[in-house]
Amino acid sequence: MDIEAASNVVPATHKSVEVDDDGRSKRTGNVVTATTHIITVVVGAGVLALAWAMAQLGWIAGIGIMVAFSCISILTYNFIADCYRYPDPVTGKRNYTYMQAVNSYLGGKMHVFCGLILYGKLAGVTVGYVITTSTSLVAIKKAICFHEKGHDAYCKFSNNPYMIGFGIGQIFLSQIPNFHKLTWLSTLAAITSFGYAFIGSGLSLAAIISGKGQPTSLTGVKVGPGLTEADKIWRVFSAMGNIALACSFATVVYDIMDTLKSDPPENQQMKKANVVGISMMTVLFLACGGLGYAAFGDHTPGNILTGFGFYDPFWLVALGNVCIIIHIVGAYQVMAQPFFRIVEMGANIMWPHSDFINKEHPTKLWIFKFRLNMFRLVWRTLFVIIGTIIAMAMPFFHEFLALLGAIGFWPLIVFFPIQMHIAQRNIKVASSKWCALQLLNFTCFIVTMLAAIGAIREIGKNISKYKIFTYKQ
């Protein structure tokens, strides 16, 4: 039993009231709270790159791919929900993490493969959040600069001080020990995610209504003097990676499920949350992507709120970026906490008698009382510092997000859920259902590979022109 589990066990005389079937503190989450967590993760700043993705794909492919990815996500996340317990989805033993579910249904080798993908992506997403936040902080400063000095003024600023400041803030927030204590932060983040999505869509709609919208195409950006056929193809692949990232919350899906009360069954509640959360996500994606593309046409920026297609009203542009920052502060912790927990559980297993790793020190800072754990303090601080340094070295917004989306989409959202579903339901090899699921699996694998290659190529092109740690926007 890990430290967190042990700390949640209460005396036997109170078990019938205060604990669940596994001896942990009574879970109180429901469909609403699960939906809130989902929205916090999926409606990230990546939605602001969807207009760029739409511009590369065009109306037909852009809308089609967004809807297709959302439908696939609802199907496979429902498979994941059924695998929270093993072997029975209602009465079986709980799987507290995605890796445990894979191990239960698919065995040890798949368990290791899943861990490499899952926690590698978690770490990568936190780096992407550092990039996103600094980009928005600089955009606020630029909005004020353009307002005061005119649209042609030189308003370029270094991202590095803002990345460092964000990292310092996350060092403090990272000391929160338990995921379930972050519901208030997740709720605030979810609210602000809608805020900047609506602001970006509203500004795009205003530009269209006022007649400032740009020509668009059914097939996206046209090949011409500034865009070769090869570049067009690679951008299309990279755009699919951006859309794939926007659909992803597999990295924290079991952390979300582990907050749900058991009546009604967790899988039933999570399926409802999947449908509501992903449906709301899809509407926002289509609005942000479609309106942004209609406003900017072939010149759609990688981020519609920081690329300065909009200058006025400057305060609304700044407010949209403030919403992004507030959202990312919460989303960073939603993504980082599972990574923190797995490392700390591993350390506890390897060194169960170490006071440095296991001992909690009651501490009071001003009016705040908390338990200080030295390993948690050191390890989580180092994690945030290293991620911030990587972001400073490679601060490319939509290219980095596209790579993260490509890395996680096929294995986490398609491959593992399908294979676990087949194992759980004992679906016969070569049966019609088995063939249909494997066809979906193979198709998504091809899409993921192409998206990853396209994103890597775009990052490579930018790195060749970039001086490390000197990025200005």
C-alpha positions in Angstrom: 0.0 0.0 0.0 1.4 3.4 -0.9 1.8 6.4 1.5 -1.3 8.2 0.2 -3.5 5.1 0.5 -2.2 4.4 4.0 -2.9 8.0 5.1 -6.5 7.6 3.9 -7.2 4.5 5.9 -9.4 5.2 9.0 -10.2 3.1 12.0 -12.4 0.0 11.5 -15.2 1.4 13.6 -15.8 4.1 11.1 -15.3 2.1 7.9 -19.0 1.6 7.0 -19.4 5.4 6.8 -16.1 6.9 5.9 -14.3 4.6 3.5 -14.9 2.8 0.3 -14.5 -0.9 -0.5 -10.7 -0.5 -0.9 -10.2 1.1 2.5 -9.6 4.6 1.1 -11.4 7.7 2.1 -15.0 7.9 0.8 -15.0 9.3 -2.7 -17.6 12.0 -3.4 -17.1 12.8 -7.1 -19.9 12.6 -9.6 -20.7 13.2 -13.3 -20.4 17.0 -12.9 -17.0 17.0 -11.2 -15.7 14.4 -13.7 -16.9 16.5 -16.6 -15.2 19.5 -15.1 -11.9 17.7 -14.9 -12.2 16.5 -18.5 -12.9 20.0 -19.7 -10.0 21.4 -17.8 -7.7 19.0 -19.6 -9.1 18.9 -23.1 -10.1 22.5 -23.5 -6.6 23.7 -23.2 -4.7 26.4 -25.0 -4.3 23.9 -27.8 -7.8 25.0 -29.0 -6.2 28.3 -30.0 -4.0 26.4 -32.5 -7.0 24.8 -34.1 -7.6 27.7 -36.4 -4.1 27.2 -37.8 -4.9 23.5 -38.2 -8.1 24.3 -40.0 -6.3 26.6 -42.4 -3.9 23.8 -43.3 -6.7 21.2 -43.8 -9.5 23.3 -45.2 -13.2 23.2 -44.4 -13.9 19.6 -45.6 -10.9 17.8 -44.0 -10.8 20.1 -41.0 -14.4 19.6 -39.9 -14.3 15.9 -40.8 -11.2 15.2 -38.8 -12.3 17.1 -35.7 -15.7 15.2 -35.7 -14.0 11.9 -36.4 -11.4 12.3 -33.6 -14.2 13.2 -31.2 -16.3 10.2 -32.1 -13.4 7.9 -31.8 -12.5 9.4 -28.4 -16.0 8.9 -27.0 -15.9 5.2 -28.1 -12.5 4.5 -26.7 -12.8 6.5 -23.5 -15.9 4.4 -22.8 -13.8 1.3 -23.2 -11.3 2.8 -20.7 -14.2 3.5 -18.3 -15.2 -0.1 -18.3 -11.6 -1.2 -17.5 -11.4 0.9 -14.3 -12.3 -2.3 -12.4 -11.0 -5.8 -13.2 -12.3 -8.2 -14.3 -15.9 -7.0 -13.8 -16.5 -3.3 -14.7 -18.9 -2.8 -11.7 -17.8 -5.2 -8.9 -14.1 -5.9 -9.8 -11.0 -4.7 -8.2 -10.1 -1.0 -8.8 -7.3 0.0 -11.2 -6.0 3.3 -9.7 -3.9 4.2 -12.8 -4.0 3.6 -16.6 -0.9 1.5 -16.2 -2.6 -0.8 -13.6 -5.5 -1.3 -16.0 -3.2 -2.2 -18.9 -1.3 -4.6 -16.6 -4.5 -6.3 -15.4 -5.9 -6.8 -18.9 -2.8 -7.1 -21.2 0.1 -8.1 -19.0 3.5 -6.9 -17.9 5.2 -6.0 -21.3 2.3 -3.8 -22.3 2.3 -2.3 -18.8 5.9 -1.1 -19.3 5.2 0.2 -22.8 2.2 2.0 -21.5 4.2 3.6 -18.7 6.8 4.9 -21.1 4.2 6.6 -23.3 2.0 7.8 -20.5 4.5 9.4 -18.2 6.6 10.7 -21.1 3.6 12.5 -22.4 2.7 13.9 -19.0 6.1 15.4 -18.6 6.0 16.7 -22.2 2.6 18.4 -21.7 3.9 20.3 -18.7 6.7 21.6 -20.9 4.1 22.7 -23.4 2.2 24.5 -20.7 5.3 26.5 -19.8 5.6 27.6 -23.4 1.9 28.4 -23.6 1.8 30.5 -20.5 4.9 32.6 -21.4 3.5 33.2 -24.8 0.3 34.6 -23.3 2.2 36.7 -20.8 4.3 38.2 -23.6 1.1 38.7 -25.6 -0.4 40.8 -22.8 2.6 43.0 -22.7 2.6 43.3 -26.5 -1.1 44.3 -26.5 -0.4 47.1 -24.1 2.7 48.1 -26.2 0.8 48.2 -29.5 -2.1 50.2 -27.9 0.3 52.8 -26.5 2.8 53.1 -29.4 0.8 52.0 -32.5 0.5 48.8 -34.5 3.8 49.3 -36.3 5.9 49.8 -33.1 8.7 47.4 -32.2 7.1 45.3 -29.5 9.2 42.2 -29.1 10.0 40.7 -25.7 11.9 37.7 -24.3 9.8 34.8 -23.1 12.4 33.6 -20.6 11.6 35.8 -17.6 7.9 34.8 -17.9 8.8 31.1 -18.1 11.0 31.5 -15.0 8.2 33.3 -13.1 5.6 30.6 -14.1 8.0 27.9 -13.0 8.5 29.5 -9.6 4.7 29.6 -9.1 4.4 25.9 -10.1 7.1 24.9 -7.6 4.8 26.1 -4.8 1.6 24.6 -6.2 3.4 21.3 -6.8 3.7 20.8 -3.1 -0.1 20.0 -3.0 0.1 16.3 -2.2 -3.2 14.9 -3.5 -5.1 15.1 -6.8 -8.5 15.2 -5.1 -7.6 18.5 -3.3 -7.3 20.3 -6.7 -11.0 20.3 -7.5 -11.3 24.1 -6.8 -8.3 24.8 -9.0 -9.7 22.5 -11.7 -13.1 24.3 -11.6 -11.5 27.7 -11.9 -9.4 26.5 -14.8 -12.4 25.0 -16.6 -14.3 28.3 -16.3 -11.4 30.3 -17.7 -10.8 27.8 -20.5 -14.3 28.7 -21.8 -13.5 32.4 -21.3 -10.5 32.5 -23.7 -12.2 30.1 -26.2 -15.2 32.4 -26.4 -13.0 35.6 -26.6 -11.0 34.1 -29.4 -14.1 33.0 -31.2 -15.9 36.3 -30.5 -13.1 38.4 -31.9 -12.9 36.2 -35.0 -16.7 36.5 -35.5 -16.5 40.3 -35.0 -13.8 40.4 -37.7 -16.0 38.4 -40.1 -19.1 40.5 -39.4 -17.2 43.7 -39.9 -16.1 42.5 -43.4 -12.4 42.0 -42.4 -12.5 38.3 -42.8 -10.1 36.7 -45.3 -10.8 34.3 -48.2 -10.9 30.6 -47.2 -10.8 27.4 -49.2 -12.4 23.9 -49.0 -8.9 22.5 -49.2 -7.0 24.9 -47.0 -3.9 27.1 -47.7 -3.0 27.1 -51.3 0.3 26.0 -52.7 2.1 29.0 -54.2 5.3 31.2 -54.0 5.5 30.9 -50.2 4.4 27.3 -49.8 5.7 24.3 -51.7 3.7 21.1 -52.2 6.0 19.3 -49.8 5.5 21.9 -47.1 1.7 21.8 -47.6 1.7 18.0 -47.0 3.9 18.2 -43.9 1.7 21.0 -42.5 -1.4 18.9 -43.0 0.2 16.1 -41.0 1.3 18.6 -38.3 -2.3 20.0 -38.2 -3.7 16.5 -37.4 -1.3 16.4 -34.5 -2.7 19.6 -33.1 -6.3 18.2 -33.3 -5.2 14.9 -31.7 -3.7 16.7 -28.7 -6.9 18.7 -28.2 -8.8 15.4 -27.8 -6.5 13.9 -25.2 -7.1 13.4 -21.5 -6.0 9.7 -21.3 -3.1 10.6 -19.1 -5.3 11.5 -16.2 -8.5 9.5 -17.0 -8.1 7.1 -14.1 -7.2 9.8 -11.7 -10.5 11.4 -12.6 -12.4 8.1 -12.2 -10.7 7.5 -8.9 -12.6 10.6 -7.5 -16.0 9.2 -8.3 -18.4 7.7 -5.8 -19.3 4.1 -6.4 -23.1 4.5 -6.5 -24.0 4.6 -9.4 -21.1 2.5 -10.7 -18.0 4.5 -11.7 -18.0 3.3 -15.3 -21.6 4.5 -15.9 -20.8 8.0 -14.4 -17.6 8.3 -16.4 -19.4 7.3 -19.7 -21.9 10.2 -19.2 -19.0 12.5 -18.4 -17.2 11.4 -21.5 -20.2 12.1 -23.8 -20.9 15.5 -22.2 -17.3 16.6 -21.9 -16.2 15.5 -25.4 -19.3 16.9 -27.0 -18.8 20.3 -25.4 -15.2 20.1 -26.5 -16.1 19.4 -30.1 -18.5 22.4 -30.3 -15.7 24.6 -29.0 -13.2 23.1 -31.3 -15.4 23.7 -34.4 -16.2 27.3 -33.2 -12.6 28.3 -32.5 -11.1 26.6 -35.5 -13.8 27.6 -38.0 -14.2 31.2 -36.9 -10.5 31.7 -36.6 -9.9 30.4 -40.1 -12.7 32.5 -41.6 -11.2 35.6 -39.9 -7.6 35.1 -41.1 -7.7 32.8 -44.1 -4.3 31.7 -45.4 -2.6 33.9 -42.8 -4.1 32.2 -39.8 -1.5 32.4 -36.9 -0.5 29.4 -34.8 -2.3 31.0 -31.8 -5.2 33.4 -32.6 -4.8 35.3 -29.3 -1.1 35.7 -29.3 -0.3 35.9 -33.1 -1.8 39.4 -33.2 -4.3 39.1 -35.9 -6.3 41.1 -33.4 -5.0 44.4 -31.9 -8.3 46.0 -30.7 -9.9 46.1 -28.3 -6.5 45.6 -26.7 -8.0 45.0 -23.2 -10.1 42.1 -24.5 -7.1 40.5 -26.2 -5.2 40.9 -22.9 -8.2 39.4 -20.9 -8.3 36.4 -23.2 -4.6 35.8 -22.4 -5.2 36.2 -18.7 -7.8 33.5 -19.0 -5.3 31.2 -20.7 -2.8 31.8 -17.9 -5.3 31.0 -15.1 -6.4 27.9 -16.9 -2.8 26.6 -17.5 -1.9 27.2 -13.8 -4.6 24.7 -12.9 -4.1 22.3 -15.9 -0.4 22.0 -15.2 -1.1 20.5 -11.8 -3.9 18.3 -13.1 -1.3 16.8 -15.5 1.7 16.8 -13.2 0.2 15.3 -10.1 -0.1 11.7 -11.5 3.5 11.9 -12.6 4.5 13.1 -9.1 2.5 10.3 -7.5 4.0 7.4 -9.5 7.6 8.6 -8.8 6.8 9.0 -5.1 5.1 5.6 -4.9 8.2 4.0 -6.5 10.5 5.7 -4.1 8.4 4.5 -1.1 8.6 0.9 -2.4 12.3 1.0 -2.9 13.2 2.8 0.4 10.3 2.1 2.8 12.3 3.1 5.9 13.8 6.3 4.7 12.8 9.4 6.7 13.8 11.6 3.8 11.3 10.0 1.5 8.5 9.0 3.9 8.5 11.3 7.0 6.0 14.2 7.1 7.0 17.3 9.0 4.1 19.4 10.4 4.8 23.0 9.4 3.2 26.4 9.8 3.9 29.3 7.5 2.0 32.4 8.6 -1.6 31.2 8.9 -1.1 28.1 6.8 -0.6 24.7 8.3 0.7 21.8 6.2 2.8 18.7 6.2 6.3 19.1 4.6 7.9 16.1 3.0 11.5 16.6 2.0 11.6 14.2 -0.9 8.4 15.7 -2.3 9.9 19.2 -1.9 13.2 18.3 -3.7 11.8 16.0 -6.4 8.9 18.1 -7.5 11.0 21.3 -7.5 13.6 19.6 -9.7 10.9 18.4 -12.1 9.5 21.9 -12.5 13.0 23.5 -13.0 14.0 20.9 -15.7 10.7 21.3 -17.6 11.1 25.1 -17.5 14.7 24.9 -18.9 13.5 22.6 -21.8 10.7 25.1 -22.6 13.2 27.9 -22.7 15.4 25.9 -25.1 12.6 25.0 -27.5 9.7 27.5 -27.2 7.7 26.6 -30.4 3.9 26.6 -29.6 1.8 24.8 -32.1 4.7 22.6 -33.4 5.4 21.3 -29.9 1.7 20.7 -29.2 1.4 18.8 -32.5 4.2 16.5 -31.5 2.7 15.8 -28.1 -0.7 15.1 -29.7 0.8 12.7 -32.2 2.8 10.8 -29.5 -0.2 10.2 -27.3 -3.1 9.8 -29.6 -2.7 6.3 -31.1 -1.3 4.3 -28.1 -3.2 5.9 -25.3 -6.6 6.8 -26.9 -6.9 4.0 -29.5 -4.5 1.0 -29.1 -4.6 0.2 -25.4 -8.4 0.9 -25.0 -9.2 -1.4 -27.9 -6.9 -4.2 -26.8 -8.3 -4.0 -23.2 -11.8 -4.0 -24.5 -11.1 -7.1 -26.6 -9.5 -8.9 -23.6 -12.3 -7.9 -21.2 -15.2 -9.0 -23.5 -13.3 -12.1 -24.9 -13.9 -11.0 -28.5 -12.8 -13.7 -30.8 -9.9 -13.2 -33.2 -11.0 -12.6 -36.8 -14.7 -12.0 -35.8 -16.4 -9.1 -37.5 -16.2 -6.9 -34.3 -12.5 -7.8 -33.9 -11.7 -6.9 -37.5 -13.6 -3.6 -37.2 -11.7 -2.6 -34.1 -8.3 -3.6 -35.5 -9.1 -1.6 -38.7 -9.8 1.4 -36.6 -6.6 0.7 -34.6 -4.4 0.5 -37.8 -5.9 3.6 -39.4 -5.2 5.7 -36.3 -1.7 4.3 -36.1 -1.0 5.6 -39.7 -2.5 9.0 -38.8 -0.4 9.2 -35.7 2.8 8.4 -37.5 2.2 11.0 -40.2 1.3 13.6 -37.6 4.5 12.9 -35.6 6.7 13.1 -38.7 5.1 16.4 -39.7 5.5 17.9 -36.3 9.2 16.8 -36.0 9.9 18.3 -39.4 8.3 21.7 -38.4 10.3 21.7 -35.1 13.5 20.9 -37.0 13.0 23.8 -39.4 12.5 26.2 -36.5 15.5 25.0 -34.5 17.8 25.5 -37.5 16.9 29.2 -37.4 16.8 29.6 -33.6 19.4 30.8 -31.2 18.9 28.9 -27.9 17.5 30.8 -24.9 17.2 34.0 -27.0 13.6 33.6 -28.3 11.6 36.8 -28.6 8.1 37.3 -29.9 
